[in-house]
């Protein structure tokens, strides 16, 4: 379960000119793409998560053409072939891979967090826990799958665990909907510690989501009293004893007194009880069926999974199956499919020759030409058969090269499997009885309370003001992550822009301040002397101070287009907003070169009465200024995102810093949290050489307008901005894989310090796709991530649409958070496109998020005029949490130069 620094290991291997092969079975391509990190070959066992049901056998190897070509050559002379039914099952299962992997990862993280704090557990091994994975990469996987390990404090707990699990299976497998546990012996050479249990978390079952595991620990001596001294089976009562087991009592401090054992049930009742949950095996002959019962639990027979079905005798053998199939056509992933498991004969030597000869009974006897004695094995129908075996052979299964809708032709299939060690252990489990009432690990409850319903009620929809376009690259909503709407009690304040007819761009607008009370909206002030380029965000403090961030130009020549500017804060009295404001000038270190391009972030800590501002300086960094509660200033800088090997600057080729823009800042008791997006000219499939060919001498901005785009969503934080530097930048989202673009939405920090980030991801330009990348699907999505202690602990897609996903499209490039007084967290979005009936869709929706990031069902906000872009009265700007959703922005169907307001009450 050790989490390795994959990029570093790949870099070291590349420096040594070594071939890098990554087994990605546990994470799957949905959670991790090793090719993006430089791997040469990637191997998957599709028997696990890719198939998803545990009913198919296979594997995939994909990678560089030269390496895969060598594997194809070996496959040609070995003659391996995947069974058609296995290929079909895998292609069906892989369709739900993203959904399943999200649930596996989410459930495993919940279970791991629960176990980590339990008194019976010494340590939990799981990549999603910061306590275990302390060196998470900036570009960590979307999740860490469903596999976790547990170290127990007590030897007795570990030794008896397999006998006392309920609703789980004691078996060594993974990747399907069933949760399994497996005790492991201590093996220091392999890194397996003492008292170690491996757990494969399955999918959620029943209503709701994963909420944890209940662990009941009893006295080992009390448990032993319930066991037979010879075989450890449950002690049986007399025939007159009541047979129904006692209900399990609630847990109290992790302990549970051992209840009494249960008696036997009649066989007919046992069969009725398990009917419908026993895996059925289709038998090709009248051979005897294999026992489906593997032990007795609390007086009832319990079904066991197919991998544990075995005859009572130990089967140490191997299977060779020869088959001839007709040509068929089916679909598989567009990769070369080849599997190796425990192989010994792939890298040289003579492949075994096989022939079929009649036996005395008339059945076919299959030999490999060695004359070795035969032994009983399970044939393809799952029943005993006669086959020859080669001692010491491993598994060697090779699949043909299969591409979409490609006839595979007539092939000869050969599978060689060694069952010995596994079936010997399985036979031991089959013969072992299981004790229920000394319960150690029980009740995987995959559910939690559903969201209580909320009904949005629209109270007000109105226009506020209209403006003339300034043609300066900005607009009244161009500050994006910085708030321009704040609430104080029943009063609202909004910042606006007025275009100056006698001024030339870029400095040709001035700020306006509006107030709304019971009488409606009213303009309070406009800038009487200065000019600026960008909108001026607002924050408000409980003391009644209304603070505006401004950036007036210092250019006096009316013909000069751009030049220096002076960041400052204006302090208004919320009780008398028409009074002249007081000007605050930050005390910067040195003389930063501020211009009209600020890309500024602005936020307030209302509880402690402090305000923070970050203003851009060129492409290198942002200067920050903190107005402290005592009226003094603290200042510093936050460097932009450093360039990585292969990165191409979107606007300054060869420059080493990439500016982050359009983000948000949250300030809480000197802890600061920052988000933003970063632009690049390159992406995974378009490096420098590809871009030169596509651009044909033109600039990225001129060529279809989408080669230089925002492609990485970044996050940084500091626990105390006055004493501790910001953390290294952490990537929470990216469109580097599909060449699309993204845009920041909102940032919220919960009471426990967990940062919630939401953003929009859009597709590449359609013309660019059609001309150069026709295989890429154009999609729109709203993404959500949670960051705790500097690590991404959760990622989710809240809504997605586009090619192959549906025609309802999340088109809000600025999804917003809304927080209620009881800390319920909602995401506001705009949805366009068409519904499943082909009717146009244009509406706002809200999605509630649970504390662990689980989204609820979207609910429609019944606005007559929905907003395409809107600001909310957010706690980032000092507005208190509220049961009223305030929206201030531009309507989807209205004039793009009119700012409107809506008030929505959230009723329980």
C-alpha angles and dihedrals in degrees: 000000000000113000110225128205093246099184092050093048091049091049092051091048092050091050088055090048090242128151112249117218119182125194102213098176096118098048101029124204091287094065100031135018107196092187088068088059096049105269118157099204131018123198127199131182102218087193086081128043097344092063092032099196104067090236102108135060123216149097143216134224118186134167145095115010095236093053095042089048090060090051090049090053091054090047092052095058094037091051098216120174134183115232111252093231092052090050090050094049093049093049089051094047097046091062090075096041097113093049093046096045092050090053094043090051095044095048092045091052092051091049092046092051090050095048092046091066097041120113094227093056125084099185140349121216110209131133093222093062116087088209089064104027101047095158102054113169121243088241095044120168121276087251141342102245129237102297121106138156130220129203111202125210095219128059090210092057092051096044095050098037098100092056096052108047120119126196088008132087126235098224143114107247139093146189104061131094094272123091113229135187127199128186115221130204119235111269111170093182090060095040095251109142128211120281091017127162126186116214127194108198114214132202126296112275125204126353122348133000139297115296102168146270129290114223119199117190122193132182110280089224092053089049093051090056087066093053132084111243091228108046106359097243124150115278109246127226126222120274091261093057118107109260102202111098120237116258117258112257121229117272117262115194091334093300133108128183112239110259124214122277123255131237134237127292124216113264093241091056090047092054092048090049096055098034111122096024099068114101107243121223119203108224121207095204143018093273114138117277120250116248113260095193119087107176146331122275118190093331098313133095114247126206119239128209122263094255089065096049108112141138119266092254120075111259111208102171148107134241126225115185124184119191138165119212135187123242114282138172124222139146126257132161113290095256136101105264117213128146132200121183119173090334123180103167105050102085098054145328130082117306114240116265115225133199138171122232132178121254130213090260092056094250123119117267113204119207136173095215096259099102092227116157120266127239136190115274139159114269127207091283092056097249132107117283141166117261138150119244137201112222115240096013119143132207118293117174120161124187125207123250103270129180133177112304093349120148109239094201128207111324139169113237125208126183124179117187131177111212101170108102095036096048092045089058091041090053089054090053093047092055094045118095118221128227116213107183098060086070118189104161120018150154111025094205107196096190145084136182112291121241113276108242121262124196116204111217117192111221104168137020116174146143119251108186143327128226140196115245110258097204090219101117094263138081137187090277097043095105087073104172096033112083122247095176125064134172129215111180106304093340125095129198125196134184121223142176131235120198115228110223095202095051129081126225138298097036098034106118137070133203125260129197122213131187130198123200133150090301095056134247122342132176110240106179145347128203104274100196116010136073128209141170108225135051116269114235125217138219130180133207129206088245089071097256113140109198127196126193111221135176110195117189121247092205112116099175106094091207094055111099101199140007147126124339138188120233112214143153127237117207115208129185107244089207091055108022093169092067118100112270127237116243122228120194117197116233100236125193109247118338111303115202101240119181137176089278100081104150080194131189120211130184145150139219098216095184094058098029098240132136131201131197130185119195127188123247111193115293097311108071151327124253114223129204125192118200100208129213091255092056096255129118134242117190138182143135139265114208120225123246113294119235119254127211108287096017116136117205111238095222109009112043112217096016114136100215127067115204118233114218146178094026138137136240129210119196119196121167091328092312108122128199121191134187133181144146128251128213126223135175093213134061135175097288099032115060127160096291094047092048092052089054093046096044095047092199097319127116120257091246092054096045105079089314096252110084093085104053147139105276111155129059109208137193134193133171146175128202090220119014093197095057110017128058119235117272120253113279115275121206111226098169140012143179093194090115098059105024093243128129138242139203131203118250115177146328129216130174117206125217092263092056096258111144118216117204125188127183145159127249121198136182132262119263110292093228091052090049094048094048101043114006109034093160094064116096119223109233140164123213145172110219131195130196135180122212122195126175090352094306130107102240099173140021127182142165110233096187135353134180142160136082110011093001108069138282098262103099129197097225100168105116087189111048110185137210123229121194125198126208090259089055097253109158122216133179118217118207141165119235125198138162123070134311126233090275092057094251120138116261124206115155146121119245136187127214121193119219124208122222090267093048099260109151122224127214115296114254124204120240102217098222117157088213110031120204123243093189123019143161123217133208093259131184085237086074096044096264111138121240110273144184086228120084112212117198124190120174146070124329121234095233100027134086110298090224097057122089113212138187134215132182119205123186117211109217122193 
